């Protein structure tokens, strides 16, 4: 089949594009290569997959309405995996308009492209951040998610609502995937695995927020990709018998799933895994909770398991060893 993968120079999108090509599909990868973090890393990711004959890269901004409309019209995609977004909870507090342009306007252009060109299935990235102030653990797709604590989370919840309206009005099958703290080789430099590894290996202190009393459901990149590839083959169908009482499904051809490791890791245990992989002890600066953060995340993945027979299972020790090894290799020539 022919796929559009948005965010193809991003962390998750790059691996998804590679996997689809290796599975024999044709992939058009889209990215605007913005400078939210060092574009050199985005270019290096594209270098990883440039040898794949089934892959073509298009540089374009999601907010370019005419450009996106023409791309859909010309390419006639079978399926779309929409992973591009302005990422980062903390940055959304400083620069909210970047999230409006990319996450709201950008998702609208993708929905319109799918609507007008009879795309078979739109799979899009949501986030565990939509659970906001929820205190019930684990986080379930049956939970109400009406109290986001950052604009980033609000835009991701908005994407789910936008997708549902398109599913209902235009019979567009959509599936939202709430990712839980994705990490691994080629990961983003604004996230804790990279920030901590970089600081520890370069003899700088690390900032340990909420005095270390935090937990995250860290999910390894290979598990995320496997979940995406499996779920994109499960195309939602309209179901008039659906009671419409659960937030995760609908009478419309619409679904939402969590993808997480289903095993929250204490922040201090996570730091210990980096110290072990790096062979160095961190200099820790204990700090209060940051605005927009939550103390814990924990994914209920029963629905995902039931639908595709897959459960992420990479442990943090293995995952962080892979990341630290990649970090050393990537930065060795700098």
N, C-alpha and C positions, 0 to 999 in steps of 0.2 A: 504494500500500500504506500501511499504518499502522505507524509506527515509534515506539518509545520510544528517546530519546537521553538517557542519563544524563550529568550534568555539562554541561548545556546552557548554564549561565552561565559555564562554564570556557572556556579558550582554544580547544582543539580542538573540543569539543562544540558551541560556539556556531556555528562555521563549518560543521560537519557538518549541524546542524539547518537552517541557512540554505540550504545546497546541496540538501538533500532536499526542502525546501519549494519551492524554485525549480524542481526537477525534477517537481513536481506531486504529491508525497506528503503525507500527513497526519502531523504530528509532535507528539508529546507530549514536552516537554522537562522533565527532572527535575533539581533541584539543591537542596542544603540551604543555600546562600548563607552558608557558614561564614566565619569571620574569619581564616583562615590567612594571607590577605593582604587588603588593603582591599576590603571588599564593594562599595564604590562602583564599582570597575572591573567587577565581576560584574553589577551593576545596569545599568551603561552598555552592556555587551555585550547584555543582554536588550533594552535600548532599540533596539539596532540592528535587531532582528528582530521587534519587537512588531507591526509593520504587516503582517506576513505572515499572511494569513487562515487558512492551513493549520496555524499554530503555536499551541499552547497550553502554558502554563507551569504546572508543579506544584511547589510547594516542599515537599520531603519529604527526610528522612534515609534513606539506604540501610539503616541498621541498624533501621529501623522495620519489623519483620517483618510485622505485621498490615497496616500501611499499604501496603507494597509488594505483599503478597499480594492485597489488595483492588483495588489499581490494575490489576494484571494481569488479575484476574477481570473487572473492569468494562470495561476498554478493549479487550481482545482484540487485542493487538498481533500483526502479521504477523512483524515482525523487531525485533531489539533491538540497538542500538549502545551498548555500556557503556563510557563514557569517564570516569565519575566515580571519583575516588580521592583519598586523601590523598597529595598529591604532595610531592616534595622529598627528596633523599638526605640532606642535612645535618640537616634538621628531624627525620628519623626517628631520629637518634642522641640527640636531646634529648627527644623525646616519642613513644616507640615505641607506646604504647597507642592513640594516634590512628590508627595504621596497621592495628592489629589490628581495631579497630571498623569502619573504613571499607573497607579493602582486602580483609580476609578475611570478616568478617561481612557486609559490604555486598555483596560478590560472591556470597556464598552465597544471599542473599535474591533476587538477580537470577537465579541459576541455578534456584532453586526456582520462581520465577515463570514462567520459560521452560518448565521441565519440566511444570508442571501446566496450562499453557495452550497447549500445542502450537505454540510459536513456531517459525517456519521456520528461522531462523538467528540465532545470537548471535555478534556480532563484539565483541571486548573489547580494551581497551588493555593491552598488556604493555609492556616497556621494554628498551632496550639495556643497562640496568644489570644484567639477569640474567646477563650474560656475566662479571661479576665479575673474578676473577683471570686469566681467559683471556689468553694472550699471543699466540696465533696470530691473524694478521690476514689478510684481513678476518674479522669475526665471522660465522659461518655458523649457520643454524638446525640444521645437522647436528652442531654442537658440543655436548658435554655442558656443562650449566650448573649445576653442583652446588656452587659455592663463591662465593656472594654476599658482598659486602663491606659491605652495609648492610641494615638491616631492610626498608627500602623495596624493595630488590631481592629480598629473600627473599619478601615478600608478592606480588610480581609473578610470581615463579616458582611460588609456591603457587597463584596464580590459574590458571596454565596446567595444573597438576596437577588442580585441582578441576574445571576445564572438561573435561579428558580423562575423568575418572571419570563425569561426567554424559553425555558423548558415548557412552561405552561402555555404561553402565547403562541409559540412557533414550533412546538414539537421538537425542539433541539435537545438531544440527550446530553446532559451535563453531569460530571462527577467532580466534586470538590474533595481535595485531600489535605487534611490538617496535619502538617509535618511537625514533628517534635524534635527540636534541637539537632539538626543534621550536622554531622562532622565527618572528617576523613581527609585523605590526601586531596590537594587542590582546593581545600576549603577556604572560606572567606577570611581575610585578615582582620575584620572587625569583630569576629566572634571569639569566645573565650579560648577554644583550643589553640588558635593561632596566637592570640594576644599573650596567653600564659607561656606557651612554648617559646615564643620570641623573647619574652622578658627573661625567662629562666636561663636560656642558653646564652643570653647577652648580659647576664649579671645585673638585671634590673629588678626592682620589686614588682610584685603583682598586687593588684587591688582585689581584695576579697570582700565582696559586698555582703551586707546583712551579717557581718561578722562570721561568715562561713556557714550560716544556718540556712542553706538553700539546697534544693534537690532539683535535678533536671533529668528528663527522660531522654538521654543522649541516644541518637539513632544513627547508625553507621551508613555511609553513602550507598554501599552495595545493597543494603536492605531496602533503602528508600527506592532505588532504581528498580529492584525486583518487584516491589509493591506497585509502582507506577505501571510497569510493563504488564503485570497481571491484570490490574484493574482496568486498563484501557481496552482490554478485550471483553470486559463485562459491560455491555452497552445498556443503560437503563431504558425501560419501556414504560409507556403510559399504563397505569393500573387503576382503573375505576373502583376496584374493590378496596383500595387503600383507605384507611380511616382518616389519613391526613393529620393524625394527632402527634406523630413523632417528628422532631425537627430534622432527623437524618434522612427522611424519605418523603414521598408525596404521591398524589395521584399523577402528577406530571412525571416525565422521564428524567428524574433528578435524584441524585444520591450524594451523601457526604460520608467520608470515612476518616478515622484517625490512622496515621501511620507513625507508630512510635515503638520503642524497644520494650514497652510494657514492664519496665524495671527502673524506677527512678534511682539515680546515683547521687549520693551526698556530695556537695561541692568539694569537701575536703578529700573524699575518696577519689574524685576526679583529678584533683591537684596531685595527689599521691601517684596516680597512674602516669601523669606527665613526668613527675620527678623520677620515677623508675625508668621510663623510656629514655629520658634525657641523661640520666646518671648524675643529676644535680638536685640539690634541695632548694626550694624557692624561698626568696626573701618576701615575706607576706606582710601586707599593709591592710589591717582589718578596718572596714569602713561600714557605714550604715547602708540600708537599702536605698537603691536609686529609684527615682520617679519612673513609673511605667513598668517596673519589674514586679514579678510575683514570686512568692517564696518557694513554690514547688510546681512541677508539671508531672503528669502521670497519665499515660494513654491507655484507655480501654480499647482493645483492638479485637474484641469478639466478633464484631460485624465484618471486619476485614478478613479475619480467619475463616469465618463461615462462608464468605463469598468467594474467596480465591485460594483457600487452603494454605495460606502463608503467614508466618509469624517472624518478624525480625528477631535475630538471636545473636548478633555479634556482641561479645563482651567488651567492656571499656578498656581493659588491659591490652587486648589485641588491637582494637581500633586506634588507641592513642599511640601504640608502638608504630603502627603503619603511618599515622600522621606525622610523628616526630621524624621518622626515617625520611618521609617525603620532604618535610620542611628543610632538613639538613641538605638533602640533594638539590632542591630547588634554589636554595640560598647560597650554595657553595661557590657559585661563580660570580657572586656579587661583590 
